[in-house]
Amino acid sequence: MSRSTAAALPFGLTEEQQTISGMVREFADSEIAPHALEWDANHHFPVDVIKRSADLGMGGIYVSEEAGGTGMGRMDAALIFEAMSTACPSVAAYISIHNMVAWMIDKYGDAPQKEKYLAPLVSMEHLGSYCLTEPNAGSDAAALRTSAREDGDSYVLNGVKQFISGAGTSDTYLVMARSGQDGSRGISAFILENGMEGLSFGPNEQKMGWRAQPTRQVIMENVRVPKENLLGEPGQGFKIAMSGLDGGRLNIGACSLGGGQSALEKAIDYMGERQAFGTELSAFQALRFEVAEMQTKLEAARSLLWRAASAYDAGDPNTSLLSAMAKLTATDSGFDVANRSLQLHGGYGYLTEYGIEKLVRDLRVHQILEGTNEIMRVIISRKSTGVG
């Protein structure tokens, strides 16, 4: 089985979408894959390569064309992030987060905000980070405590954000802070800039995976933010934050599929090269059946993800339900396939040089972020039963 077998089948895809997917895969293969293990080992954030992806329109995938973006849909984005993640899920996932920030400013920003912040994000002259999670507010995001106090023509922000991708390197930070009452209605969204007085960052977290992107705390100590940096209306921040999650869940699911597909391709190549008892591993029926099951699992998850992405683009009212289903299925499937691919490599899968253990480490966190898979089950059960 070649690497293009299942991932490139044109089920429901236009010729343009197939071209986009192939173009991104070529970029990933040439610009990212050869360096992915080195970046992981050295905890290197490849800003130069990330910025080069802007030449392919990766800085504003679903930012409107009027605002300088490529104006593509979430189905297009799913194809893009799957293709890019075959080289490095960590880098692809950061680009997804950057695109979430750009999309939110395009959707909710006023003309001056778009003019000031959006063009540099789309060109990737500036990079963006999304700041919602706090040390004591993860899945329960409405309980966040970062405060935003009005003071004349500004807001003064105090608090700490946790697990922020790109923190310390990014230029633009979309921060959710409490400007009013307790609960979701008291949260507003603010655009902060690196270099603002009182804005600092914690040390780079030492992580199991996702080592090719920095993850730090974002610390705000009396950060004075002009009122013109309020995104949307006061109290609209939780709505803004949640509006990005359906798309984010699709993207992280796509990243899981790309990583799982890459791991399976490596396992298939290895089985064709390695011999046991005088026979190639690929000749053993039990191992071929294992590959069949893994490929089927990826394809089933891919079909559900595409269904959810198509629903998003069509404005289907079931989008949130389908996105939760797709995120749950794709992240579980991608990790499982990567883990089983490691097993097919035997002891060699445990060595860093084969790249399998990196994919396992990178994909594990996808079952936690953008809403844990336990929260996905809560969402699915509530929307399916109408209870809770």
Residue, then its C-alpha position, 0 to 999 in steps of 0.5 A: m500500500s502506498r502512502s497516497t492510497a487512502a488519504a488521497l481518495p477523492f471521496g466528495l472532494t473537488e479537483e481544487q481541494q485535491t490540489i490544495s491537499g497535495m500542495v500542502r503535503e508537498f510543502a510538509d514533505s520538503e520543508i517540515a518532515p526533514h527537520a521534525l525530529e531535530w526540532d522536537a529534540n531541541h525544543h525548536f519553534p520553527v518560526d521561519v518555516i511557519k512564516r513561509s507557509a503564508d506563501l501558500g495562504m496558511g496565515g488566513i485560511y478561512v479569513s475572508e478574501e475581503a480582509g486579505g485571507t484565502g476565504m476557504g472553508r472548514m472542509d478545506a482546512a481539514l484537508i490542509f491540517e491533515a496533510m501538514s500533520t503528516a510531517c509534524p502535528s506540533v507545527a500544524a497544530y500551532i498554525s491551526i491556533h494562529n488561524m483561530v486568532a485571525w478568524m476571530i478578529d476577522k469575524y468580530g473585529d471592527a475596521p480599525q482592528k482588522e486594519k491594524y492586526l489582521a493583515p500582519l496575521v494573514s501574512m504571518e509577519h505577526l503570529g497569534s496566540y489564543c488565551l482562554t485556559e487558566p491554572n484553575a479553569g480548564s474545561d470549566a472555561a466560564a470560571l476564569r478569573t483573569s480580570a479586566r477593570e475599566d479605567g478611563d479609556s482603558y481596561v487594566l488586566n490582571g491574571v494568568k493564562q495557562f498552556i498557551s501555544g506560542a506564548g513569548t514568541s507570538d506578537t498578538y494575544l487574544v485574551m479572555a478576561r472577566s470584565g463583569q459578573d460571574g459566569s459566562r456573561g461577564i467575560s470579554a475578549f481583548i487583543l494584547e500585543n507582545g511588549m505591553e507593559g506588565l505582560s510577561f511569560g512563564p518558562n517554556e513548559q517541559k512537555m511529553g510532546w508538542r516540543a516544536q512549539p513553545t507552551r508558556q503561561v501568559i502573565m498579566e500584571n496591571v496590563r493597560v489595554p486601550k478600549e479600542n482593543l476590546l474585540g466585539e462587545p463587553g460580555q461577548g467574550f465567552k461567545i467569541a471563545m466558544s465560536g472558535l471551538d467547533g472549528g478548532r475541534l475539526n482542525i485538531g481531529a485533522c491533525s490527529l488523522g495526519g499524524g496517524q496516517s504518517a505513523l501507519e505509512k512508516a509501519i507499512d514501509y518498515m514491514g516491507e523491509r524487515q524480515a522475521f524467520g526468513t520472511e518479510l513482515s508484510a507476508f504475515q497475515a496477522l500483521r496485514f490484518e492489523v494494517a487493514e484494521m488501522q487503515t479502516k479506523l482512520e478512514a472511518a474517522r476521516s469520513l466523520l470529520w469531513r461530514a462535520a466540516s461540511a456541516y460547518d460550512a453549510g451552517d448545519p444546526n448540528t455542527s457542534l454535535l458533529s464536531a464533538m463526535a469528529k474530535l472524539t473519534a479522530t483524536d482517539s483513532g489517530f493516537d491508537v493507530a500511531n501507538r499500534s504502528l509503534q508496536l509493529h516496529g517492535g523495539y525500533g519503534y521506541l527509538t527516536e530515529y524512526g519518528i514513531e515515538k514522536l508521533v505517539r507523544d504529539l498525538r496524545v495531547h490531542q485527546i485533552l485540548e480543544g475540550t477533553n474527550e470526556i467533555m466531548r462525551v458530555i456534549i454529545s450526550r447532552k445534545s443527543t438526549g436533551v438532558g443536562 
